[in-house]
Amino acid sequence: AGEDFYYFCKIAHMLKNNKNFSLLMGEDFVTLPSYVMGGDGSVSSLANVIPYDFVNLWNDYKKADYERAKIRQKYIMDCFDTLITVNTGSYQSACKAILKERGYYTTNKVSSPFICISETEQKTVLTKAKKIGLLS
């Protein structure tokens, strides 16, 4: 992941004066750092689960309220750590399992190339999600 962020920073530096191009980050765990380095936004799986946290992170960053933004990024990291630990399927399928549990979907099936998490792992993800407040 370090090499990926290095590449992102190089591109951000190269495009810093280009108003015709938006640079987006696809890794939730470096959303705030990507803004600091010149990113214009993010493409996030976790934002489907906690959309307001990502919107508020962006707003805090734009208002230069960096202390509040750091707190939000830490919460995003806690959520990310809860969901990334799946062994079967993917992080995205763990997000979908939470959204299914909330009633947004009737299935936890995900599109290819992603793979659904196992039933056992889904139970683990939902238990962890409840512990950090992603589910009631």
C-alpha positions in Angstrom: 0.0 0.0 0.0 2.9 2.4 0.6 4.0 2.2 -3.0 0.4 2.9 -4.1 0.2 6.0 -1.9 3.6 7.2 -3.2 2.3 6.9 -6.7 -0.9 8.8 -5.7 1.3 11.6 -4.3 3.4 11.8 -7.4 0.2 12.1 -9.6 -1.3 14.7 -7.2 1.9 16.7 -7.5 2.0 16.4 -11.3 -1.7 17.4 -11.6 -1.8 20.1 -8.9 -2.5 22.9 -11.4 -4.8 20.9 -13.7 -8.4 22.0 -13.0 -9.6 19.6 -15.8 -8.8 16.4 -13.9 -10.0 15.0 -10.6 -7.8 12.7 -8.6 -9.8 10.2 -6.4 -8.5 7.8 -3.8 -9.9 4.3 -3.6 -8.5 3.2 -0.3 -10.6 4.2 2.8 -7.7 4.0 5.2 -5.9 7.0 3.5 -8.8 9.2 2.6 -7.7 12.2 4.7 -4.1 11.8 3.8 -5.1 11.8 0.1 -7.0 15.1 0.6 -3.9 16.6 2.2 -1.7 15.5 -0.7 -4.1 17.1 -3.3 -6.8 14.5 -3.8 -10.2 15.7 -4.9 -12.3 13.0 -3.3 -12.7 9.3 -2.9 -14.3 6.2 -4.3 -15.2 4.3 -1.2 -16.9 1.0 -0.4 -17.2 2.0 3.2 -19.0 5.3 2.3 -22.0 3.1 1.4 -22.1 2.1 5.1 -21.2 5.4 6.8 -21.8 8.1 4.1 -22.2 11.0 6.5 -18.8 10.3 8.0 -17.1 10.6 4.6 -19.1 13.8 3.8 -18.2 15.3 7.1 -14.6 14.3 6.8 -14.5 16.2 3.5 -16.3 19.2 5.0 -13.9 19.3 8.0 -10.9 19.1 5.7 -12.3 22.0 3.5 -12.9 24.1 6.6 -9.4 23.4 7.8 -10.7 21.7 10.9 -7.9 19.2 10.9 -8.4 18.0 14.5 -12.0 17.0 13.7 -11.0 15.5 10.4 -8.4 13.3 12.2 -11.0 12.1 14.6 -13.3 11.2 11.7 -10.5 9.5 9.8 -9.8 7.4 13.0 -13.4 6.3 13.1 -13.3 5.4 9.4 -10.1 3.3 10.2 -11.9 1.6 13.1 -14.8 0.7 10.7 -12.3 -0.4 8.0 -10.4 -2.6 10.5 -13.7 -4.2 11.5 -14.5 -5.1 7.9 -11.2 -5.8 6.3 -10.5 -8.9 8.4 -12.6 -11.2 6.3 -10.8 -14.3 5.0 -13.4 -15.3 2.4 -15.0 -12.9 0.0 -13.8 -9.3 0.2 -14.0 -6.1 2.2 -16.8 -5.0 -0.2 -18.8 -8.1 0.5 -18.5 -7.3 4.2 -19.9 -3.9 3.5 -22.8 -5.4 1.6 -23.5 -7.8 4.5 -24.0 -4.8 6.8 -26.2 -3.1 4.3 -28.3 -6.2 4.0 -28.6 -6.4 7.7 -29.9 -2.8 7.7 -32.5 -3.8 5.2 -31.2 -2.0 2.1 -30.7 -5.3 0.2 -32.5 -8.7 0.3 -29.2 -10.5 -0.5 -25.6 -10.3 0.3 -24.5 -11.4 -3.2 -21.9 -9.2 -4.8 -20.9 -8.7 -8.4 -18.0 -10.4 -10.0 -15.0 -10.3 -9.4 -16.0 -10.0 -5.7 -16.9 -13.1 -3.7 -19.5 -13.3 -1.0 -18.3 -13.8 2.5 -19.2 -17.2 4.2 -22.1 -17.4 6.5 -19.8 -17.9 9.5 -17.8 -14.9 8.5 -20.9 -12.8 8.0 -22.0 -13.5 11.5 -18.5 -12.4 12.8 -18.6 -9.2 10.7 -22.1 -8.4 12.0 -21.1 -9.0 15.6 -18.0 -6.7 15.2 -20.2 -4.1 13.4 -22.6 -4.0 16.3 -19.7 -3.5 18.7 -18.6 -0.4 17.0 -22.0 1.0 16.3 -22.5 0.2 12.6 -25.6 -1.8 13.5 -28.0 -1.5 16.4 
